[in-house]
């Protein structure tokens, strides 16, 4: 596969994700260029922003078809890379580690969740830390035994948890203590433009109507008073061009919370699916539905960055713990909703499952490396032109 092929695979995802925003007005084109600039900061950002490309890449590899669970469909988190996990709870002693994002919750092959987590761990460790922007060599080199050892740990823990419910899980509270596993008061949450563009919301009337819609479906928000509202121009790498609404609420009991409302194409289905996939111990009472100008939004409590796993930290013992915690979380969900996986895993030695996942990661990382090089070699304006969205298109 040549450079052109790798770039075309990325363009397919960008065309789907960015066309409507770029065509809207001149500002839309600049926002899409801003997204591409952000993606150039690290291979992990490109990895997490192109999940459809990842799935296509994955299913083109023969190693994928040797994974257990590729033929069994069930509920997935859908985007189970490590940065979508973090510590949720009132204190480190009570915290659980769970998925903290729900942009993609789908039914699909169970191996996809496992592969997404494993490849994320590998990309995080292999990308050069502190490198120059647009470094085309950021993923140069082979996937080493240290990285593959962590992948095998993930697979082994997942398989053992599938079979026996004893996946050698590190103490979640001890792990959570490494993060900011507390319920941060609203007045201590800093909202600024360090990672995204935030502005006062221009239509408080629409926000108040949205709050009424939200409270009607979410008991924890009943009687809440609106204190402030902002419009967030994107946040994560994949959704940099999608607006969300951030509100600070005074709840009926006197507590204050910051809540994010995310637009979703099928908000009721996404909300229901995420409730089903969450660990019951970490159910968010503020998870609910909002209607803003006829568009469905899914609401969740705002988590500070320190509560989430970050790719720059995925090294050493911390990354090993992340691998095990994510594996147990995925296994609990897979075995609870798709019991067929138990017999499938039981039919082969756990060591061969670990080897199969390690082989898959070793095959995938060079594909991403080639896509990364093709991406950073192409100026953002040229990407827009190739997408038929920029000047001269």
N, C-alpha and C positions, 0 to 999 in steps of 0.2 A: 504494500500500500504506500503510495507516494505522498508528498506534501499536499498536493492538490486534494487527494482523497480525504486526508485527515481534516483539512480545512472545510471541505464540503460537509463532513459529518457535523462539525460544529455549527456551520451556517444553517443547517436544517433546524437545529434547536433554536438558534438566535432568531431565525425568521418567524418561527412560531411564537416565541416569547415577546419579541420586541417590535414587530411590525406595526401594530396598532398604536403604540406609544410614539414611535418615530414619525408616523404619518400624521399625527394629530396637529402638530404645529412645530415652529422652529425650536421651541423649548423642549418638545418631545425628543427631537433628534439629539439635542445636547444632553438630555438625560440618559439616552441610550449610550452615547459616547462616554458619559460618566460611568456607566455600568462597566463598559469594556475597560476603562482605565482602572477601575477597582479590581477587575478580574486579573489584571496583569501583575498584581502584587504578589501572588503566589500560585503555584499549581493547585494547591488545595482549594482556593477560591474558584478556579475554573472547574475543578472536579465537582464541587458541591453545586455549582450553578448550571450544570449540564447533565442532570439526571437522565433525561431521555437518551442522550448520547451514550452515557455510561451503560444503560440497559442494552442498547443496540450493540455496543462494543462487547459487552459481557456475553451476549447470546451468539456472537460470532466466533467465540473461542471454543475449541473442542474440550478444553479443561472444564468449562462450565457444565457440560452435559455428563460429566462424571461425578458431579456433586450430588449428594443425597438431598432430595427435596426439590430438584428441578422439575420433577414430574407431578408434584403435589401442590395444588393451589389452595391458598387459604388467606386469612387476614394478614396484611402486612402493615408495618409502619410506613413502608414505601420509600422513605428517604432516611434510612437508618445509619447514616454516617455519624461518627463519634461527636461532632459538634452539635448534633441535635439531641444530646443527652446532658443532664446536669442534676444538681441536687435540689430537691423540692421538699420543703418542710419548715416547721416553726423553729427548729433548732437542729444543731448537728446530731444530737442524741436521737431525735425523732425523724431525721431526714431519710428519704429514700432516693435512689438514683433512678431516673425515669426519662423517657422521651419528653423533650420540652418544646417540640414544634410539631405542627400537623398540617403542613402544606400539601402533603401527598399521603393519603391513607387509601389503600386500594386492596383488592384481592388479586393475588398473583402467586407465582412459584416461591415457596418458602426460601429456597436457596438465594433468592435475590436480596433479602434482608441481610443474610449472613455475609454475602459477598460485598455488599455496600459497606458494612461495618469494617470488614477485614481490609478492603482496599483503602478505606479512609485512614486506618491506622498506619498502613504502609506508606501512603503518600505523605502523611504528616511527618513521619520519621525521616523519609528520604529527601524531602525538599530542603534545600540549603537554607539554613537559618541566617538571618541578617544579610542576605545577598542583595545585590543591586537590583532595582526594578528592571523588568524585561530581560532577566537573565535567561537566555535560551537553554542553558545547561543545568537548570534548576533540578532536574530529575535524572541527570546523567549517572551512569554506573548501574551495576547489577543490584538486584534485591538481595541483601545479605542475609546470613543465617540468623542474626539477631532479630531482624524484622520478621523473617519467616517463623522464627520461634514464637514470637508474639501471636502470629496468625494461627499457628497450631494450638497455642493456649486457648485462643478464642474458640476454635472448632472443638477442641476436647471438652472444654467447659460446657459448651452448648449441647454436645452429644450426651454428656453425663447428666446434665440437667433434664434433657429430654427423657432419658431412660429411668433415672432414679430420683430426680429432684434434689440431687446433692452435687452441684456443679462446682465445688470448691470456691464458693463465693467469698471474696474478702468482706470484711465488716462494712456494710454500707454507711453506717454512721461515722466510722473512722475515716472512710474515704470522703464522705461529705464534709468532714471537718477541714479537709484540704481546700474545699471550695467555700463560698460564703453561704453556707446552708442555714440561713436564717430568713425569717420573714422581714424583709427590709422595710422600715416605715416609709410612707410616701414622701415625707419631707426630707428623707435622706437619699432619695433616688435622684441622681443627676441626669437631666435630659438636656443634651447639647448636640452640637453638630460634629462630634468627634468621629462618629461612624455612619452618620446619615444626615440628611437635611431635614430640619424640624422647624415648623413655623406655626404661629397661632392659627387656629382653624378659622377660615373666613366666614363660616356660616353656622353660628351657634344655634340658630333656630333648627337647622337640620340635625345638629348633634342632640339637642333636647328631645326632638322627635325620636331619634335613634335610641336615646336613653329610655324612653317610655317603652319602645319595642323590646329592648334588652331586658328591662325589669319584668316585663310581662311573661318572659320565658325562663328567668333565672332568679330563683328565690333569694339568693344572697345579695342581689342588686335591688330588691324591692325597697322602696323608700329612700333610695340613694339620692343625694343632691350633687349636681354637677358643680365642680369648683373651677375647672379649667379644661380646655380642649386644644389639641394640636393636630396638625396634619403632618404625617410622616411620609416623606418622599422615599419610599423604599427602606430597607434595613439590611436584609441579607444579600449575599452576592447574587443569588438567582432572581430576586424580586426587586432590584434596585429601582425599577421604573414603575412600581405599583404603589399607589397611595394607601396608607392605613390611617386610622384615626386613633389617637391616644387621648384618654380622658382621665382626669383625677377626680375621684368620687369620695364623698363623705358618706359612708354607709350608715344604715339606721342605728347600728350599735355604737357608733362613735368612731370606729376605725376609718382610716383613709387608705385607699388603694389606687394604684395606677393600673389601668386596663387597656389592652390593645384590641382594637376591632380590625380584623383582617377580611378584606373582600374575598369571597370564594365563589367559584362558578356554581357549586351545588352545596350551599352552606348547610342546610339541614342534614344531608347525607354525610358530609364531612364531620359535622359535630357529633352525630350519632356514632359514626365509625370510630372517631377518636375516643369517645367515652368507653366504647367496648374494648379498645386496644390498650387503654391506660392501665397501669397497675392500680388496683382498687385502693391501695394505701396512699396514692398520690393524687386522687381525684381533686380537681380544682373546683371549689364551689362557685367560682366566677366564670367558669366555662359555659358559654351560652350563645344565643343567636341575636343578631341585631339586623334590622332593616334600615338602610340609609338610602333614601331616594330610590327605593325599589330594588336595590342591590343587597343581596344577602351577605352578611358578615359573620364570622365566627369570633367570639370574644374569649380572651384568656388574660389572666393576671400577668402583668409585666414582671419579668425576671431580670435582675441586674446581670451584667456580663460576668461578674465574678461567680455567679451560681452555675455557669455553664462550662462544659468542657471546651477548651480552645485548642486548635491544632498546634499552635506554637509550643504548647506545654506537653504534647504527647511524646514524651521521651522517658526512658528508664522505667522505674517501678510504678510511677503514676500511670503511664500508658499500659503497663501490664494489668493494673487494677481496672482501668477503663475497659480493656478487652474482656476481662472476666465479668464485670458488672453488665456490660452490654450483652454478652453471650447469655447470661442467665435471664436477663429481661426478655430477649427474643425467644429463648427456649420456653419460658413460662407461657408466653403468648401463643407460640406455635402449638405446644402440646395441649393447651387449654381449648383452643379453637379448632385445631386440626389433628385429632388423635391418630390419624393415619400415619403421621410422621414417626410415631413411636415404633411401629413395626418396621418401618423403612430403615430407621437408624439401627435397630436391633439386628438387622440382617447383615451387617458388615462390621468389622473391627473398628473401634474408635480411631485407632492410629491411621487407618486408611482414609477416614473422613478428614483427619487433620492434614494428611499429605495432599489430598485432593484440593482442599482450600488453599494450601500453600502453593500448589502448582498453578491454581487459578490466579492468585495474586501476582505471582512471578510472570505470568503471561500477560496480565492486564497492564501493569505499570509501564512497560515500554510503549504500549498503545497510547496511554495518556501523555507520556513524555513527548511522543511525536506530535500529538495534537497541541500540546503546550508550545512547542517550538513553532509550529505553523501559525498559531494564534499570535504569539509575540512578534513574529516577523511581519505581520500584516497590520499596518496602521488602522486605527479605529475608523477613520474616514473611508478607507478602502473597504473595510468590512460593511459599512453602511451602503456604499456603492454596490458592492457585490450582492447585498440583500435587496437591491432595488429601492433603497430608502433615502439615499443621500444625493447631493448635487451631482449631476452628470449621469444619474442612474437611468 
